[in-house]
Each structure stands twice: as C-alpha cells, then as structure tokens.
Amino acid sequence: MVEPILEQAYGYCYILVLGAGFAALMIFITKVLSKFLGEKQNSESFTTSGRNTSSGLIASAVVSSWTWPGTLLTSSGMTYAYGICGGAWYAFAFTIQITFFAVVALEIKRKAPGAHTILEVVQARFGKVAHWVMLFYAMGTNVII
C-alpha cells in the first residue's frame, strides 16, 4: 500500500478554503456590479438571466441538454448498423422535436411572458389539479432519465 503524502484533512481544508475564496470573489463581483452598474441582483433575475438571453445561447442549451450519453450511444449504434444514413436519420428525427420545441417555446413566451416554467403555464391555463398531475409526471420523468 502506498502511503499518502498528506493527510486527508489537508485536502478537505484546501477544498473549503478554495470554495470560501471563490464565494467571497463572487460576492465582491456582485456588490461591484450592483453599486457601479446598477444591476438588479435577486432570484428573479438569476433564474431568468434578466430575461435577455440570446437565441443562440438558448439553442445551444437545448441541444446540449438533449445530447446526453444515451443519445450519443444510440446515434453511434444506428451509424454502425445502417451506415451514415442511420446516424443522419436518427439526428433528423430529433431535429424535428427540437424545432417543434423552439416554435412552442416562442409561442409560450408571447402568451405567458412572466412564466418561468412549463408548470406555471399549465397551472395558469388548466388549474391546480392539472398543475399537480404535470408536476407528478415531470418528477417521474426526471427520476427515470
């Protein structure tokens, strides 16, 4: 067995000091931004990015959240089984979903500009019971995936 050079406590102290230093730096930057640039810093602007996120960033976030290991492995398997066309058709099938999602998201943004999540839209449109049903299915989907 190889003897460690340092004790485990040194590692924990290093991580804690590094984390505290990073937190202090972020607090300092936040204070500077609010004092000199007048940026509003609250949970609303944090969760929605101040509602000024560009379309390119939104598109890259959707594609990156869609591209998870199962997708990459299935795409590779389809390419292996059916050649280049297998991977291309697999990607094309999911491109339709992303395009449809973009159109629906734009329409939701027009009709419910203050909503943060799809659950808020469901609650406003269909009521509390539908909101709880959708919440149950959304949580179930997150557990499965």
N, CA and C of each residue as an Amber inpcrd file, in Angstrom:
protein
   435
   0.8310000  -1.1840000   0.0000000   0.0000000   0.0000000   0.0000000
   0.8790000   1.2520000   0.0000000   0.5010000   2.2090000  -0.7840000
   1.2700000   3.4430000  -0.8970000   0.8140000   4.4110000   0.1900000
   1.7610000   4.9720000   0.8870000   1.4540000   5.9510000   1.9280000
   1.1490000   7.3030000   1.2900000   0.0580000   7.9430000   1.6890000
  -0.2290000   9.2730000   1.1390000   0.7830000  10.2990000   1.6370000
   1.0360000  11.2800000   0.8050000   1.9950000  12.3230000   1.1610000
   1.4180000  13.2310000   2.2430000   0.1570000  13.6000000   2.0750000
  -0.5080000  14.4640000   3.0420000  -1.6970000  13.7300000   3.6480000
  -2.1270000  14.2050000   4.7840000  -3.3000000  13.6180000   5.4160000
  -4.5680000  14.0900000   4.7070000  -5.6600000  13.3820000   4.9630000
  -6.9250000  13.7030000   4.3230000  -7.4340000  15.0800000   4.7520000
  -7.1340000  15.4950000   5.9480000  -7.5880000  16.7940000   6.4540000
  -7.0500000  17.9440000   5.6060000  -5.8390000  17.7930000   5.0780000
  -5.2880000  18.8400000   4.2190000  -6.1300000  19.0200000   2.9590000
  -6.5950000  17.9310000   2.3990000  -7.4380000  18.0060000   1.2090000
  -8.7520000  18.7080000   1.4940000  -9.3820000  18.3440000   2.6210000
 -10.6370000  18.9990000   2.9830000 -10.4300000  20.4860000   3.2420000
  -9.3680000  20.8360000   3.9320000  -9.0850000  22.2550000   4.1900000
  -8.8450000  23.0090000   2.8830000  -8.1260000  22.3860000   1.9670000
  -7.8480000  23.0140000   0.6810000  -9.1510000  23.3040000  -0.0620000
 -10.0340000  22.3190000  -0.1130000 -11.3080000  22.4920000  -0.8140000
 -12.1660000  23.5570000  -0.1340000 -12.2180000  23.5400000   1.1870000
 -13.0270000  24.5230000   1.9050000 -12.4890000  25.9400000   1.7190000
 -11.1760000  26.1090000   1.8060000 -10.5870000  27.4390000   1.6240000
 -10.7770000  27.9110000   0.1870000 -10.5890000  27.0140000  -0.7760000
 -10.7910000  27.3780000  -2.1770000 -12.2510000  27.7610000  -2.4310000
 -13.1840000  26.9890000  -1.8860000 -14.6070000  27.2980000  -2.0460000
 -14.9830000  28.6090000  -1.3890000 -14.4680000  28.8490000  -0.1880000
 -14.7610000  30.1070000   0.5030000 -14.1670000  31.2940000  -0.2590000
 -12.9710000  31.1140000  -0.7940000 -12.3570000  32.1850000  -1.5780000
 -13.1530000  32.4990000  -2.8400000 -13.6150000  31.4560000  -3.5140000
 -14.4210000  31.6590000  -4.7190000 -15.7420000  32.3350000  -4.3710000
 -16.3690000  31.9180000  -3.2770000 -17.6250000  32.5430000  -2.8500000
 -17.4090000  34.0170000  -2.5160000 -16.3220000  34.3220000  -1.8300000
 -16.0260000  35.7190000  -1.4920000 -15.7940000  36.5460000  -2.7540000
 -15.1060000  35.9680000  -3.7370000 -14.8830000  36.6680000  -5.0010000
 -16.2060000  36.9570000  -5.7110000 -17.1070000  35.9850000  -5.7340000
 -18.4000000  36.1850000  -6.3930000 -19.2490000  37.2300000  -5.6610000
 -19.1980000  37.2250000  -4.3440000 -19.9270000  38.2410000  -3.5780000
 -19.3630000  39.6260000  -3.8710000 -18.0510000  39.7290000  -3.9540000
 -17.4100000  41.0050000  -4.2750000 -17.8230000  41.4920000  -5.6640000
 -17.7990000  40.5990000  -6.6480000 -18.1940000  40.9790000  -8.0140000
 -19.6500000  41.4150000  -8.0510000 -20.5120000  40.7160000  -7.3210000
 -21.9310000  41.0780000  -7.2710000 -22.1160000  42.4590000  -6.6740000
 -21.3960000  42.7530000  -5.6040000 -21.5010000  44.0730000  -4.9720000
 -21.0150000  45.1730000  -5.9140000 -19.9180000  44.9220000  -6.6230000
 -19.3910000  45.9100000  -7.5660000 -20.3870000  46.1540000  -8.6980000
 -20.9700000  45.0710000  -9.2300000 -21.9400000  45.2250000 -10.3150000
 -23.1730000  45.9970000  -9.8630000 -23.6380000  45.7350000  -8.6650000
 -24.8360000  46.4410000  -8.2080000 -24.5380000  47.8950000  -7.8570000
 -23.3380000  48.1750000  -7.3670000 -23.0180000  49.5440000  -6.9670000
 -22.6860000  50.4390000  -8.1650000 -21.8440000  49.9510000  -9.0670000
 -21.3620000  50.8040000 -10.1450000 -22.1710000  50.6890000 -11.4330000
 -22.7680000  49.5360000 -11.6910000 -23.5340000  49.3680000 -12.9230000
 -25.0360000  49.3470000 -12.6910000 -25.4490000  49.3410000 -11.4450000
 -26.8690000  49.3710000 -11.1270000 -27.6210000  48.1060000 -11.4980000
 -26.9230000  46.9790000 -11.5660000 -27.6000000  45.7270000 -11.9040000
 -28.4350000  45.2450000 -10.7330000 -29.6440000  44.8210000 -11.0440000
 -30.5390000  44.3060000 -10.0220000 -30.1860000  42.8380000  -9.7690000
 -29.8560000  42.5160000  -8.5470000 -29.4650000  41.1500000  -8.2050000
 -30.5070000  40.5490000  -7.2620000 -31.3650000  39.6930000  -7.8060000
 -32.3190000  38.9590000  -6.9840000 -32.5690000  37.6000000  -7.6250000
 -33.3950000  36.8000000  -6.9900000 -33.6140000  35.4490000  -7.5020000
 -34.3170000  35.4640000  -8.8580000 -35.1620000  36.4450000  -9.0970000
 -35.8580000  36.5450000 -10.3880000 -34.8700000  36.7510000 -11.5290000
 -33.9640000  37.6960000 -11.3730000 -33.0010000  37.9430000 -12.4490000
 -31.9900000  36.8080000 -12.5630000 -31.7340000  36.1040000 -11.4610000
 -30.8020000  34.9740000 -11.5120000 -31.3930000  33.8050000 -12.2870000
 -32.6390000  33.4380000 -11.9910000 -33.2270000  32.2670000 -12.6410000
 -33.5990000  32.5170000 -14.0930000 -33.8290000  33.7580000 -14.4650000
 -34.2270000  34.0460000 -15.8450000 -33.1460000  34.7620000 -16.6380000
 -31.9710000  34.9210000 -16.0830000 -30.8550000  35.6360000 -16.7230000
 -31.2490000  37.0460000 -17.1290000 -32.0710000  37.6630000 -16.3100000
 -32.5060000  39.0170000 -16.6050000 -33.4190000  39.0960000 -17.8160000
 -33.9010000  37.9630000 -18.2900000 -34.7780000  37.8610000 -19.4700000
 -34.1620000  38.4910000 -20.7150000 -32.8580000  38.3910000 -20.8450000
 -32.2150000  38.9150000 -22.0510000 -31.1990000  37.9150000 -22.6040000
 -31.5710000  36.6460000 -22.6330000 -30.7020000  35.6120000 -23.1730000
 -30.9050000  35.5300000 -24.6800000 -29.8090000  35.4330000 -25.4130000
 -29.9070000  35.4100000 -26.8740000 -30.4260000  34.0650000 -27.3730000
 -30.9250000  34.0640000 -28.5900000 -31.4690000  32.8420000 -29.1860000
 -30.3930000  31.7850000 -29.3780000 -29.1880000  32.2040000 -29.7170000
 -28.0970000  31.2490000 -29.9070000 -27.7540000  30.5100000 -28.6270000
 -27.7440000  31.2280000 -27.5120000 -27.4540000  30.5870000 -26.2330000
 -28.5740000  29.6370000 -25.8340000 -29.8050000  30.0200000 -26.0980000
 -30.9340000  29.1380000 -25.7990000 -30.8600000  27.8840000 -26.6550000
 -30.5530000  28.0420000 -27.9400000 -30.4550000  26.8850000 -28.8330000
 -29.3330000  25.9520000 -28.4020000 -28.1980000  26.5090000 -28.0230000
 -27.0920000  25.6490000 -27.5890000 -27.4280000  24.9390000 -26.2810000
 -28.1830000  25.5850000 -25.4020000 -28.5910000  24.9310000 -24.1530000
 -29.5520000  23.7810000 -24.4250000 -30.4720000  23.9780000 -25.3580000
 -31.4180000  22.9060000 -25.6920000 -30.6860000  21.7290000 -26.3090000
 -29.7900000  21.9950000 -27.2430000 -29.0620000  20.9080000 -27.9000000
 -28.1460000  20.1920000 -26.9120000 -27.4900000  20.9380000 -26.0400000
 -26.5880000  20.2890000 -25.0860000 -27.3570000  19.4730000 -24.0550000
 -28.5450000  19.9090000 -23.6760000 -29.3250000  19.1030000 -22.7390000
 -29.9490000  17.8990000 -23.4360000 -30.1480000  17.9850000 -24.7320000
 -30.6840000  16.8560000 -25.4940000 -29.6030000  15.8070000 -25.7470000
 -28.3650000  16.2500000 -25.8990000 -27.2670000  15.3450000 -26.2250000
 -26.6890000  14.7670000 -24.9390000 -27.2540000  13.6970000 -24.4910000
 -26.7580000  13.0070000 -23.3100000 -26.2000000  11.6630000 -23.7520000
 -25.5360000  10.9100000 -22.8920000 -24.8390000   9.6900000 -23.3290000
 -25.7130000   8.6860000 -24.0730000 -26.9670000   8.5370000 -23.6640000
 -27.8430000   7.6060000 -24.3750000 -28.0420000   7.9980000 -25.8240000
 -28.1550000   9.2940000 -26.0700000 -28.3190000   9.7830000 -27.4390000
 -27.0660000   9.5170000 -28.2610000 -25.9160000   9.8010000 -27.6840000
 -24.6690000   9.5780000 -28.4200000 -24.4480000   8.1020000 -28.7210000
 -24.7380000   7.2380000 -27.7520000 -24.5570000   5.8070000 -27.9750000
 -25.5480000   5.2690000 -28.9980000 -26.7900000   5.7110000 -28.9290000
 -27.7840000   5.2520000 -29.8980000 -27.4390000   5.7400000 -31.2960000
 -26.9970000   6.9770000 -31.4040000 -26.5990000   7.5080000 -32.7050000
 -25.4250000   6.7140000 -33.2740000 -24.4640000   6.3870000 -32.4340000
 -23.3270000   5.5800000 -32.8920000 -23.7780000   4.1870000 -33.3060000
 -24.6850000   3.6130000 -32.5270000 -25.2020000   2.2840000 -32.8680000
 -25.9660000   2.2810000 -34.1790000 -26.7620000   3.3190000 -34.4020000
 -27.5010000   3.4180000 -35.6640000 -26.5360000   3.5870000 -36.8420000
 -25.4830000   4.3610000 -36.6380000 -24.4950000   4.5380000 -37.6980000
 -23.7690000   3.2310000 -37.9690000 -23.4520000   2.4910000 -36.9270000
 -22.7760000   1.2060000 -37.1010000 -23.6810000   0.2100000 -37.8260000
 -24.9530000   0.1990000 -37.4610000 -25.8790000  -0.7810000 -38.0440000
 -26.2990000  -0.4160000 -39.4640000 -26.5390000   0.8700000 -39.7240000
 -27.1180000   1.2660000 -41.0080000 -26.2330000   2.2090000 -41.8170000
 -25.0260000   2.4510000 -41.3590000 -24.1350000   3.3450000 -42.0850000
 -24.4240000   4.8020000 -41.7510000 -23.8870000   5.6740000 -42.5650000
 -24.0440000   7.1140000 -42.3380000 -25.5180000   7.5080000 -42.3120000
 -26.3230000   6.8660000 -43.1280000 -27.7530000   7.2030000 -43.1710000
 -28.4350000   6.9310000 -41.8350000 -28.0190000   5.8960000 -41.1180000
 -28.6290000   5.5930000 -39.8230000 -28.4430000   6.7240000 -38.8380000
 -27.2240000   7.2160000 -38.7320000 -26.9660000   8.3400000 -37.8350000
 -27.6470000   9.6130000 -38.2890000 -27.6690000   9.8290000 -39.6040000
 -28.2990000  11.0390000 -40.1360000 -29.8070000  11.0220000 -39.8880000
 -30.4460000   9.8860000 -40.1270000 -31.8890000   9.8070000 -39.8990000
 -32.2230000   9.8870000 -38.4210000 -31.3580000   9.3300000 -37.5810000
 -31.5720000   9.4440000 -36.1390000 -31.5170000  10.9140000 -35.7200000
 -30.5100000  11.6280000 -36.1990000 -30.3880000  13.0530000 -35.8680000
 -31.5460000  13.8500000 -36.4560000 -31.9710000  13.5090000 -37.6610000
 -33.0780000  14.2260000 -38.2970000 -34.3670000  14.0720000 -37.4990000
 -34.6080000  12.8740000 -36.9850000 -35.8300000  12.6390000 -36.2190000
 -35.8790000  13.5270000 -34.9740000 -34.7550000  13.6980000 -34.3210000
 -34.7550000  14.5210000 -33.1170000 -34.6240000  16.0050000 -33.4280000
 -34.1570000  16.3380000 -34.6080000 -34.1310000  17.7390000 -35.0150000
 -35.5520000  18.2720000 -35.1510000 -36.4610000  17.4190000 -35.6020000
 -37.8650000  17.8210000 -35.7040000 -38.4020000  18.1800000 -34.3200000
 -38.0620000  17.3870000 -33.3130000 -38.5290000  17.6760000 -31.9550000
 -37.9680000  18.9940000 -31.4360000 -36.7000000  19.2420000 -31.6760000
 -36.0860000  20.4860000 -31.2000000 -36.7080000  21.6860000 -31.9050000
 -36.9440000  21.5600000 -33.2000000 -37.5770000  22.6520000 -33.9450000
 -38.9900000  22.9100000 -33.4330000 -39.7420000  21.8420000 -33.2040000
 -41.0940000  21.9880000 -32.6700000 -41.0560000  22.6410000 -31.2900000
 -40.1040000  22.2310000 -30.4600000 -39.9700000  22.8240000 -29.1310000
 -39.6640000  24.3170000 -29.2290000 -38.8230000  24.7050000 -30.1710000
 -38.4830000  26.1220000 -30.3260000 -39.7140000  26.9400000 -30.7010000
 -40.5330000  26.4120000 -31.6010000 -41.7470000  27.1220000 -32.0110000
 -42.7180000  27.2360000 -30.8350000 -42.9000000  26.1450000 -30.1040000
 -43.7990000  26.1610000 -28.9460000 -43.2680000  27.1130000 -27.8730000
 -41.9560000  27.1090000 -27.6520000 -41.3670000  27.9920000 -26.6430000
 -41.5770000  29.4600000 -27.0020000 -41.4400000  29.8010000 -28.2730000
 -41.6860000  31.1850000 -28.6870000 -43.1430000  31.5810000 -28.4660000
 -44.0530000  30.6690000 -28.7610000 -45.4710000  30.9660000 -28.5600000
 -45.8000000  31.1080000 -27.0740000 -45.2110000  30.2540000 -26.2460000
 -45.4320000  30.3670000 -24.8000000 -44.8550000  31.6810000 -24.2840000
 -43.7040000  32.0700000 -24.8100000 -43.0840000  33.3240000 -24.3750000
 -43.9570000  34.5230000 -24.7440000 -44.6520000  34.4350000 -25.8750000
 -45.5530000  35.5140000 -26.2750000 -46.7980000  35.5680000 -25.4000000
 -47.3610000  34.3970000 -25.1050000 -48.6330000  34.3620000 -24.3850000
 -48.4820000  34.3980000 -22.8730000 -47.3480000  33.9620000 -22.3550000
 -47.1140000  33.9790000 -20.9070000 -45.7060000  34.4950000 -20.6340000
 -45.4860000  35.7930000 -20.8160000 -44.1230000  36.3190000 -20.6790000
 -43.5660000  36.2550000 -19.2600000 -44.4220000  36.1730000 -18.2610000
 -43.9330000  36.1410000 -16.8820000 -43.6800000  34.7480000 -16.3470000
 -44.0130000  33.7250000 -17.1180000 -43.8580000  32.3510000 -16.6360000
 -42.3920000  31.9310000 -16.6730000 -42.0040000  31.1610000 -15.6630000
 -40.6330000  30.6720000 -15.5930000 -40.5330000  29.2220000 -16.0590000
 -41.5430000  28.4280000 -15.7730000 -41.5100000  27.0060000 -16.0990000
 -42.7830000  26.6160000 -16.8310000 -42.7380000  25.4510000 -17.4550000
 -43.9270000  24.9510000 -18.1350000 -45.0210000  24.6300000 -17.1240000
 -44.6340000  24.3010000 -15.9030000 -45.6280000  24.0210000 -14.8690000
 -46.4370000  25.2690000 -14.5150000 -45.8150000  26.4210000 -14.5420000
 -46.5570000  27.6620000 -14.3060000 -47.5500000  27.9280000 -15.4290000
 -47.1620000  27.6080000 -16.6470000 -48.0670000  27.7790000 -17.7840000
 -49.2550000  26.8350000 -17.6460000 -48.9870000  25.5880000 -17.2690000
 -50.0680000  24.6080000 -17.0980000 -51.0100000  25.0480000 -15.9830000
 -50.4700000  25.5530000 -14.8870000 -51.3210000  25.9900000 -13.7880000
 -52.1810000  27.1850000 -14.1970000 -51.6080000  28.1250000 -14.9180000
 -52.3780000  29.2940000 -15.3400000 -53.4610000  28.9170000 -16.3500000
 -53.1770000  27.9580000 -17.2050000 -54.1180000  27.6030000 -18.2680000
 -55.1610000  26.5830000 -17.8270000 -54.7290000  25.5620000 -17.0560000
 -55.6200000  24.4420000 -16.7690000 -56.0010000  24.2910000 -15.3000000
 -55.3750000  25.0220000 -14.4000000 -55.7490000  24.9650000 -12.9950000
 -54.8000000  24.1360000 -12.1440000 -55.1490000  24.0820000 -10.8580000
 -54.2620000  23.4770000  -9.8730000 -54.1640000  21.9540000 -10.0120000
 -55.2620000  21.2860000 -10.3430000 -55.2280000  19.8200000 -10.4690000
 -54.3060000  19.4110000 -11.6160000 -54.4410000  20.0640000 -12.7520000
 -53.5690000  19.7600000 -13.8880000 -52.1170000  20.0900000 -13.5590000
 -51.9190000  21.1460000 -12.7810000 -50.5640000  21.5070000 -12.3570000
 -49.9370000  20.3790000 -11.5440000 -50.6860000  19.7980000 -10.6130000
 -50.1540000  18.7130000  -9.7880000 -49.9290000  17.4470000 -10.6030000
 -50.8140000  17.1690000 -11.5490000 -50.6230000  15.9970000 -12.4160000
 -49.3550000  16.1700000 -13.2500000 -49.1920000  17.3480000 -13.8250000
 -47.9990000  17.6230000 -14.6340000 -46.7390000  17.5780000 -13.7710000
 -46.8350000  18.0770000 -12.5530000 -45.6970000  18.0280000 -11.6380000
 -45.2990000  16.5850000 -11.3450000 -46.2960000  15.7240000 -11.1290000
 -46.0290000  14.3050000 -10.8770000 -45.3210000  13.6670000 -12.0730000
 -45.8310000  13.9240000 -13.2710000 -45.2130000  13.3420000 -14.4630000
 -43.8230000  13.9200000 -14.7270000 -43.6380000  15.2020000 -14.4790000
 -42.3230000  15.8150000 -14.6830000 -41.2980000  15.2340000 -13.7190000
 -41.6880000  15.0710000 -12.4600000 -40.7660000  14.4820000 -11.4860000
 -40.4680000  13.0230000 -11.8360000 -41.4850000  12.2940000 -12.2730000
 -41.2700000  10.9060000 -12.6820000 -40.3170000  10.7980000 -13.8600000
 -40.4710000  11.6940000 -14.8160000 -39.5750000  11.6960000 -15.9730000
 -38.1460000  11.9970000 -15.5540000 -37.9740000  12.9510000 -14.6500000
 -36.6270000  13.2810000 -14.1840000 -35.9940000  12.1270000 -13.4210000
 -36.7930000  11.3690000 -12.6920000 -36.2530000  10.2190000 -11.9640000
 -35.8360000   9.1280000 -12.9460000 -36.6500000   8.9040000 -13.9700000
 -36.3420000   7.8580000 -14.9500000 -35.1060000   8.2150000 -15.7640000
 -35.0350000   9.4440000 -16.2130000 -33.9180000   9.8500000 -17.0700000
 -32.7660000  10.2720000 -16.2100000
